[in-house]
Amino acid sequence: MKLFKKILVANRGEIAIRIVKSAKALGIKTVTIYSEVEANAPHVRCGDESHCIGKVELHDTYLNIAKIIDVAVKTKCDAIHPGYGFLAENPLFVDACEKAGITFIGPTTYAMKIMGNKIEARTFVKKINVPMTEGITGDVEALKQASKTIPFPLLIKAAAGGGGKGMRIVHSDTELNEALESTSREAKNYFGDGTIYIEKFIEEPRHIEIQIIGDNHGNVVHLFERECSIQRRYQKIIEESPSVTLTDEVRNKMGATAVSIGKAINYNNAGTIEFLVDKDLNYYFLEMNTRVQVEHPVTEMVTDIDIVREQILVAAGNPLSFAQEDIKQNGHAIECRVYAEDPENNFMPSPGTMTYYKEPVGEGIRIDTGIEKATTIESFFDPMISKLIVWGVDRDNARERMILALKEYIIHGIKTNNAYLINVLNHPAYITNQFSTKFCEERKNEMLELFNSGKSNVPFFVPLISYLLFSLEIKDAVNDNIWSKIGYWRDLTKINIDFEGKDYLIFIHKQKNNDFEIEIEEVKYLVHLKSSSNGKYDLSINDEDYITYVSKEVKGNAFITVDGSIFHAIRKDILIKEDIFSGAGGMMGEDSNNVFSPMPGKVIKINVNEGDEVKKGQNIIVVEAMKMENHIMSTKDGKVVKINVAVGDMVVSQNPLIILE
């Protein structure tokens, strides 16, 4: 077996850690890189050595080819693994590796150039009779004219795009101009190429992809399919394998088609052929990703093949260690992408500092993540916290395991999509496989109602009493008497708590060892605290058992998780010095006259000038954060008095960007 001696991992977070694990299992030394803001990140420590390559900006760090090659040369690496994103599909990076005498763990520049550009990829696969949707290419002005030849709805895409970036659905002429310009701008910002194209949008499509892998000896195989139809903003959030949508006949045909594409282009590493599938199970080529995918773990779970290990071995010159007939699907795997985002606010990224972090454990559970404890989620990177993957004997078993795992995945201090994912997995349309890629968009209001109803199914007194015990620091009531916590003044046995926006006066009547008698709104509750540790409370209330998790942030605001739902509370009888936190009034984007960014980011476009009259809801400034364009609207009708920023400025959420009169 041919092996590299040392590999540099040109990435960060969970995928960097994932690559290091497979390399170490092969006995290969590893080098990781990092930006200054991530100096203490787990991926920095997981390699045999690690090197800082810049401060924060992506062009100065993870997108800086010269710096990365320099580190690889100095550390005597004989190969580089790019992971996904960043430079993974950049032919210039491959060329730089070759010039430095370093093996790029990925496909050839030929395959990357053809398949990395959606326009060229469509032209290539059309020649080998792979079915695809009708599409047109050109510059923005040409596309405006040519779009009239294809009926709405249209799908506008970045030619060099991926990961759901640089993509818009347009339903009418009135939306077209802005969509073309913003898609081209986003494509230029993220992929360095503003070229876009238009294709017919398939109604009620399924997004199903085939994992392939090839070697340098002419072998190409497929590792079956992944169903990736649950998406928000055209980015996958739940993936599974196998797809229950496909028949065996269609599955085999799609696999054979994917392999034919791989062989036609002499593909020699891991890659994914993505298809759209209509309601009649006709499939259409969508694109090829010439890299390992975010969702590769679901394939690994059902095939028992380490895709990253195989990438490394193939790049070192080894033939594939298996043939097509050796590959089988076993059981069912589901992956959920856990994001720092707010589903109630159109999935707006939610950077910030965690107050609690606990991962689920158990049979059939795998977590790929770049964090290991409560930490700060920065706005400079993608908001994905982790990938939670479960395996089950069948889809129902895997779905039930995933729901339980999500409920036991405790993250406080920031918004996450955990509860949203639980609601999707519990939805009848998901359970019966009656959905398309438009699921999240079409059921937006329904999912919001489900989110709220999920919280209402939890008896209010459970999180409220848990927070009470937490706020009084009751851990072991046998040796930690409650009266020593609240003193001897009888009126202090009345605790005033704001819970979910409502005031509650709570009376503590009795305590005997681990038993309490607590009164809320003239109802008495008998509470037995079985145990508490690190914010986890195991208790019974009126003989019903509950597990809860409690934490709080510096302002005193508390987070309480019960059965996957998060509640908020604060003691009103404890004063917090508010002036410490002054200036945060615009954190959510507005106050009376000031317009704020919802999060730290970079100004990429200003649509107004000082003196302009604006209308409420008008798009006045665009801030890029967490790999997403955030269009910030005017909070009122008024006049622009002052613009405090310029294009290219890094901004924070506490400072006003624009002042209105």
KAFENKA-V226871 format. One record per residue. RES is the residue in one letter. SS is DSSP state (~ for helix, > for strand, _ for the rest). Layout:
res = (RES:RES)
ss = (SS:SS)
This chain:
res = (M:K:L:F:K:K:I:L:V:A:N:R:G:E:I:A:I:R:I:V:K:S:A:K:A:L:G:I:K:T:V:T:I:Y:S:E:V:E:A:N:A:P:H:V:R:C:G:D:E:S:H:C:I:G:K:V:E:L:H:D:T:Y:L:N:I:A:K:I:I:D:V:A:V:K:T:K:C:D:A:I:H:P:G:Y:G:F:L:A:E:N:P:L:F:V:D:A:C:E:K:A:G:I:T:F:I:G:P:T:T:Y:A:M:K:I:M:G:N:K:I:E:A:R:T:F:V:K:K:I:N:V:P:M:T:E:G:I:T:G:D:V:E:A:L:K:Q:A:S:K:T:I:P:F:P:L:L:I:K:A:A:A:G:G:G:G:K:G:M:R:I:V:H:S:D:T:E:L:N:E:A:L:E:S:T:S:R:E:A:K:N:Y:F:G:D:G:T:I:Y:I:E:K:F:I:E:E:P:R:H:I:E:I:Q:I:I:G:D:N:H:G:N:V:V:H:L:F:E:R:E:C:S:I:Q:R:R:Y:Q:K:I:I:E:E:S:P:S:V:T:L:T:D:E:V:R:N:K:M:G:A:T:A:V:S:I:G:K:A:I:N:Y:N:N:A:G:T:I:E:F:L:V:D:K:D:L:N:Y:Y:F:L:E:M:N:T:R:V:Q:V:E:H:P:V:T:E:M:V:T:D:I:D:I:V:R:E:Q:I:L:V:A:A:G:N:P:L:S:F:A:Q:E:D:I:K:Q:N:G:H:A:I:E:C:R:V:Y:A:E:D:P:E:N:N:F:M:P:S:P:G:T:M:T:Y:Y:K:E:P:V:G:E:G:I:R:I:D:T:G:I:E:K:A:T:T:I:E:S:F:F:D:P:M:I:S:K:L:I:V:W:G:V:D:R:D:N:A:R:E:R:M:I:L:A:L:K:E:Y:I:I:H:G:I:K:T:N:N:A:Y:L:I:N:V:L:N:H:P:A:Y:I:T:N:Q:F:S:T:K:F:C:E:E:R:K:N:E:M:L:E:L:F:N:S:G:K:S:N:V:P:F:F:V:P:L:I:S:Y:L:L:F:S:L:E:I:K:D:A:V:N:D:N:I:W:S:K:I:G:Y:W:R:D:L:T:K:I:N:I:D:F:E:G:K:D:Y:L:I:F:I:H:K:Q:K:N:N:D:F:E:I:E:I:E:E:V:K:Y:L:V:H:L:K:S:S:S:N:G:K:Y:D:L:S:I:N:D:E:D:Y:I:T:Y:V:S:K:E:V:K:G:N:A:F:I:T:V:D:G:S:I:F:H:A:I:R:K:D:I:L:I:K:E:D:I:F:S:G:A:G:G:M:M:G:E:D:S:N:N:V:F:S:P:M:P:G:K:V:I:K:I:N:V:N:E:G:D:E:V:K:K:G:Q:N:I:I:V:V:E:A:M:K:M:E:N:H:I:M:S:T:K:D:G:K:V:V:K:I:N:V:A:V:G:D:M:V:V:S:Q:N:P:L:I:I:L:E)
ss = (_:_:_:_:_:>:>:>:>:_:_:_:~:~:~:~:~:~:~:~:~:~:~:~:~:_:_:_:>:>:>:>:>:>:_:~:~:~:_:_:_:~:~:~:~:~:_:_:>:>:>:>:_:_:_:_:_:~:~:~:_:_:_:_:~:~:~:~:~:~:~:~:~:~:_:_:_:_:>:>:>:_:_:_:_:_:_:_:_:_:~:~:~:~:~:~:~:~:~:_:_:_:>:>:_:_:_:_:~:~:~:~:~:~:~:~:_:~:~:~:~:~:~:~:~:~:~:_:_:_:_:>:_:_:>:>:>:>:_:~:~:~:~:~:~:~:~:~:~:_:_:_:_:>:>:>:>:>:_:_:_:_:_:_:_:_:>:>:>:>:_:_:~:~:~:~:~:~:~:~:~:~:~:~:~:~:~:~:~:~:~:_:_:_:_:>:>:>:>:>:_:_:_:_:_:>:>:>:>:>:>:>:>:>:_:_:_:_:_:>:>:>:>:>:>:>:>:>:>:>:>:>:_:_:>:>:>:>:>:>:>:_:_:_:_:_:_:~:~:~:~:~:~:~:~:~:~:~:~:~:~:~:~:~:_:_:_:_:_:>:>:>:>:>:>:>:>:_:_:_:_:_:>:>:>:>:>:>:>:_:_:_:_:_:_:~:~:~:~:~:~:~:~:_:_:_:~:~:~:~:~:~:~:~:~:_:_:_:_:_:_:_:_:~:~:~:_:_:_:_:_:>:>:>:>:>:>:>:>:_:>:>:~:~:~:_:_:>:>:_:_:>:>:_:_:>:>:>:_:_:_:_:_:_:>:>:>:>:>:_:_:_:_:_:_:>:>:_:_:_:_:_:_:>:>:>:>:>:>:>:>:>:_:_:~:~:~:~:~:~:~:~:~:~:~:~:~:_:_:>:>:>:_:_:_:_:_:~:~:~:~:~:~:~:~:~:_:~:~:~:~:_:_:_:_:_:_:_:~:~:~:~:_:~:~:~:~:~:~:~:~:~:~:~:~:~:_:_:_:~:~:~:~:~:~:~:~:~:~:~:~:_:_:_:_:_:_:_:_:_:_:~:~:~:~:~:_:_:_:~:~:~:~:>:>:>:>:>:>:_:_:>:>:>:>:>:>:>:>:>:>:>:_:_:>:>:>:>:>:>:_:_:>:>:>:>:>:>:>:>:>:>:>:_:_:>:>:>:>:>:>:_:_:>:>:>:>:>:>:>:>:>:_:_:_:_:_:>:>:>:>:>:_:_:>:>:>:>:>:>:>:_:_:_:_:_:_:~:~:~:~:_:_:_:_:_:_:_:_:>:_:_:_:>:>:_:_:_:_:_:>:>:>:>:>:>:_:_:_:_:_:_:>:>:_:_:_:_:>:>:>:>:>:>:>:_:_:>:>:>:>:>:>:_:_:_:_:>:>:>:>:>:>:_:_:_:_:_:_:>:>:_:_:_:_:_:_:>:>:>:_)
